[in-house]
Amino acid sequence: MLDAKGSGVYRPDEAIRYNPGVNKRELSPLDRLLAGADNALRTVAAPAGHSPRGNPASGIAESDLTTSQKSHSAGLMRVNHAGEIAAQALYQGHAAVARDKSIEEQMQRAADEEFDHLAWCEQRLEELGERPSRLAPVWYAGAFVIGAASGILGDKWSLGFIAETERQVCEHLDSHLDGLPEQDARSRAIVETMRDEEQEHGENAIAAGAAELPEPVKKLMRLTAKVMTNTAYWV
């Protein structure tokens, strides 16, 4: 499907962001709900396509991986893809209830970069002969609810949740860099770029006034992430 600029690559919420008739007014709750529903369908039910920024693995030759190395790389990239599904939902959930327009716009910009990550992970899975997690709708729905619920408490808590999520994601991606086969330079290039941008998203949230989350909330987030990663590796 063509995007609003005719590039042929869908970007989340482009139909709203580039529609002059909509840009002249504030989005109503119904507008936001419809945009969220559209993003959900595009994220979990349609191929992500190719990122306009290009894939960080472009120009890197495919490695000669053993069957077991290829399977392990695919499992880790499936986890990363599931994480990007959740990230789309998380940012959309936060943006849907953001009180400050600048915070909403910040969330949307981050969601755009996360969509690039989604596309890169999907492309790498195809190269490895594997498919994304079959539980994508579950990851999206759960993350959207969590994002909206934390955002309802106020922008500083919404930003705090983003900051802590991105901190934990960076730890998770560092562990993947340790776990990926050294020969799998294509996967490693993608994960390294993702980690750097996730770190930037977290830093931006802190700079925008993120509140520090209580320790029990951080532990619950870790537990939830562990369930998702352990499941998405296989399913």
Secondary structure as a PSIPRED ss2 file (coil, helix, strand):
# PSIPRED VFORMAT (PSIPRED V4.0)

   1 M C   1.000  0.000  0.000
   2 L C   1.000  0.000  0.000
   3 D C   1.000  0.000  0.000
   4 A C   1.000  0.000  0.000
   5 K C   1.000  0.000  0.000
   6 G C   1.000  0.000  0.000
   7 S C   1.000  0.000  0.000
   8 G C   1.000  0.000  0.000
   9 V C   1.000  0.000  0.000
  10 Y C   1.000  0.000  0.000
  11 R C   1.000  0.000  0.000
  12 P C   1.000  0.000  0.000
  13 D C   1.000  0.000  0.000
  14 E H   0.000  1.000  0.000
  15 A H   0.000  1.000  0.000
  16 I H   0.000  1.000  0.000
  17 R H   0.000  1.000  0.000
  18 Y C   1.000  0.000  0.000
  19 N C   1.000  0.000  0.000
  20 P H   0.000  1.000  0.000
  21 G H   0.000  1.000  0.000
  22 V H   0.000  1.000  0.000
  23 N H   0.000  1.000  0.000
  24 K C   1.000  0.000  0.000
  25 R C   1.000  0.000  0.000
  26 E C   1.000  0.000  0.000
  27 L C   1.000  0.000  0.000
  28 S C   1.000  0.000  0.000
  29 P H   0.000  1.000  0.000
  30 L H   0.000  1.000  0.000
  31 D H   0.000  1.000  0.000
  32 R H   0.000  1.000  0.000
  33 L H   0.000  1.000  0.000
  34 L H   0.000  1.000  0.000
  35 A H   0.000  1.000  0.000
  36 G H   0.000  1.000  0.000
  37 A H   0.000  1.000  0.000
  38 D H   0.000  1.000  0.000
  39 N H   0.000  1.000  0.000
  40 A H   0.000  1.000  0.000
  41 L H   0.000  1.000  0.000
  42 R H   0.000  1.000  0.000
  43 T H   0.000  1.000  0.000
  44 V H   0.000  1.000  0.000
  45 A H   0.000  1.000  0.000
  46 A C   1.000  0.000  0.000
  47 P C   1.000  0.000  0.000
  48 A C   1.000  0.000  0.000
  49 G C   1.000  0.000  0.000
  50 H C   1.000  0.000  0.000
  51 S C   1.000  0.000  0.000
  52 P C   1.000  0.000  0.000
  53 R C   1.000  0.000  0.000
  54 G C   1.000  0.000  0.000
  55 N C   1.000  0.000  0.000
  56 P C   1.000  0.000  0.000
  57 A C   1.000  0.000  0.000
  58 S C   1.000  0.000  0.000
  59 G C   1.000  0.000  0.000
  60 I C   1.000  0.000  0.000
  61 A C   1.000  0.000  0.000
  62 E C   1.000  0.000  0.000
  63 S C   1.000  0.000  0.000
  64 D C   1.000  0.000  0.000
  65 L C   1.000  0.000  0.000
  66 T C   1.000  0.000  0.000
  67 T H   0.000  1.000  0.000
  68 S H   0.000  1.000  0.000
  69 Q H   0.000  1.000  0.000
  70 K H   0.000  1.000  0.000
  71 S H   0.000  1.000  0.000
  72 H H   0.000  1.000  0.000
  73 S H   0.000  1.000  0.000
  74 A H   0.000  1.000  0.000
  75 G H   0.000  1.000  0.000
  76 L H   0.000  1.000  0.000
  77 M H   0.000  1.000  0.000
  78 R H   0.000  1.000  0.000
  79 V H   0.000  1.000  0.000
  80 N H   0.000  1.000  0.000
  81 H H   0.000  1.000  0.000
  82 A H   0.000  1.000  0.000
  83 G H   0.000  1.000  0.000
  84 E H   0.000  1.000  0.000
  85 I H   0.000  1.000  0.000
  86 A H   0.000  1.000  0.000
  87 A H   0.000  1.000  0.000
  88 Q H   0.000  1.000  0.000
  89 A H   0.000  1.000  0.000
  90 L H   0.000  1.000  0.000
  91 Y H   0.000  1.000  0.000
  92 Q H   0.000  1.000  0.000
  93 G H   0.000  1.000  0.000
  94 H H   0.000  1.000  0.000
  95 A H   0.000  1.000  0.000
  96 A H   0.000  1.000  0.000
  97 V H   0.000  1.000  0.000
  98 A C   1.000  0.000  0.000
  99 R C   1.000  0.000  0.000
 100 D C   1.000  0.000  0.000
 101 K H   0.000  1.000  0.000
 102 S H   0.000  1.000  0.000
 103 I H   0.000  1.000  0.000
 104 E H   0.000  1.000  0.000
 105 E H   0.000  1.000  0.000
 106 Q H   0.000  1.000  0.000
 107 M H   0.000  1.000  0.000
 108 Q H   0.000  1.000  0.000
 109 R H   0.000  1.000  0.000
 110 A H   0.000  1.000  0.000
 111 A H   0.000  1.000  0.000
 112 D H   0.000  1.000  0.000
 113 E H   0.000  1.000  0.000
 114 E H   0.000  1.000  0.000
 115 F H   0.000  1.000  0.000
 116 D H   0.000  1.000  0.000
 117 H H   0.000  1.000  0.000
 118 L H   0.000  1.000  0.000
 119 A H   0.000  1.000  0.000
 120 W H   0.000  1.000  0.000
 121 C H   0.000  1.000  0.000
 122 E H   0.000  1.000  0.000
 123 Q H   0.000  1.000  0.000
 124 R H   0.000  1.000  0.000
 125 L H   0.000  1.000  0.000
 126 E H   0.000  1.000  0.000
 127 E H   0.000  1.000  0.000
 128 L C   1.000  0.000  0.000
 129 G C   1.000  0.000  0.000
 130 E C   1.000  0.000  0.000
 131 R C   1.000  0.000  0.000
 132 P C   1.000  0.000  0.000
 133 S C   1.000  0.000  0.000
 134 R C   1.000  0.000  0.000
 135 L C   1.000  0.000  0.000
 136 A H   0.000  1.000  0.000
 137 P H   0.000  1.000  0.000
 138 V H   0.000  1.000  0.000
 139 W H   0.000  1.000  0.000
 140 Y H   0.000  1.000  0.000
 141 A H   0.000  1.000  0.000
 142 G H   0.000  1.000  0.000
 143 A H   0.000  1.000  0.000
 144 F H   0.000  1.000  0.000
 145 V H   0.000  1.000  0.000
 146 I H   0.000  1.000  0.000
 147 G H   0.000  1.000  0.000
 148 A H   0.000  1.000  0.000
 149 A H   0.000  1.000  0.000
 150 S H   0.000  1.000  0.000
 151 G H   0.000  1.000  0.000
 152 I H   0.000  1.000  0.000
 153 L C   1.000  0.000  0.000
 154 G C   1.000  0.000  0.000
 155 D H   0.000  1.000  0.000
 156 K H   0.000  1.000  0.000
 157 W H   0.000  1.000  0.000
 158 S H   0.000  1.000  0.000
 159 L H   0.000  1.000  0.000
 160 G H   0.000  1.000  0.000
 161 F H   0.000  1.000  0.000
 162 I H   0.000  1.000  0.000
 163 A H   0.000  1.000  0.000
 164 E H   0.000  1.000  0.000
 165 T H   0.000  1.000  0.000
 166 E H   0.000  1.000  0.000
 167 R H   0.000  1.000  0.000
 168 Q H   0.000  1.000  0.000
 169 V H   0.000  1.000  0.000
 170 C H   0.000  1.000  0.000
 171 E H   0.000  1.000  0.000
 172 H H   0.000  1.000  0.000
 173 L H   0.000  1.000  0.000
 174 D H   0.000  1.000  0.000
 175 S H   0.000  1.000  0.000
 176 H H   0.000  1.000  0.000
 177 L H   0.000  1.000  0.000
 178 D H   0.000  1.000  0.000
 179 G H   0.000  1.000  0.000
 180 L C   1.000  0.000  0.000
 181 P C   1.000  0.000  0.000
 182 E C   1.000  0.000  0.000
 183 Q C   1.000  0.000  0.000
 184 D C   1.000  0.000  0.000
 185 A H   0.000  1.000  0.000
 186 R H   0.000  1.000  0.000
 187 S H   0.000  1.000  0.000
 188 R H   0.000  1.000  0.000
 189 A H   0.000  1.000  0.000
 190 I H   0.000  1.000  0.000
 191 V H   0.000  1.000  0.000
 192 E H   0.000  1.000  0.000
 193 T H   0.000  1.000  0.000
 194 M H   0.000  1.000  0.000
 195 R H   0.000  1.000  0.000
 196 D H   0.000  1.000  0.000
 197 E H   0.000  1.000  0.000
 198 E H   0.000  1.000  0.000
 199 Q H   0.000  1.000  0.000
 200 E H   0.000  1.000  0.000
 201 H H   0.000  1.000  0.000
 202 G H   0.000  1.000  0.000
 203 E H   0.000  1.000  0.000
 204 N H   0.000  1.000  0.000
 205 A H   0.000  1.000  0.000
 206 I H   0.000  1.000  0.000
 207 A H   0.000  1.000  0.000
 208 A C   1.000  0.000  0.000
 209 G C   1.000  0.000  0.000
 210 A C   1.000  0.000  0.000
 211 A C   1.000  0.000  0.000
 212 E C   1.000  0.000  0.000
 213 L C   1.000  0.000  0.000
 214 P C   1.000  0.000  0.000
 215 E H   0.000  1.000  0.000
 216 P H   0.000  1.000  0.000
 217 V H   0.000  1.000  0.000
 218 K H   0.000  1.000  0.000
 219 K H   0.000  1.000  0.000
 220 L H   0.000  1.000  0.000
 221 M H   0.000  1.000  0.000
 222 R H   0.000  1.000  0.000
 223 L H   0.000  1.000  0.000
 224 T H   0.000  1.000  0.000
 225 A H   0.000  1.000  0.000
 226 K H   0.000  1.000  0.000
 227 V H   0.000  1.000  0.000
 228 M H   0.000  1.000  0.000
 229 T H   0.000  1.000  0.000
 230 N H   0.000  1.000  0.000
 231 T H   0.000  1.000  0.000
 232 A H   0.000  1.000  0.000
 233 Y C   1.000  0.000  0.000
 234 W C   1.000  0.000  0.000
 235 V C   1.000  0.000  0.000
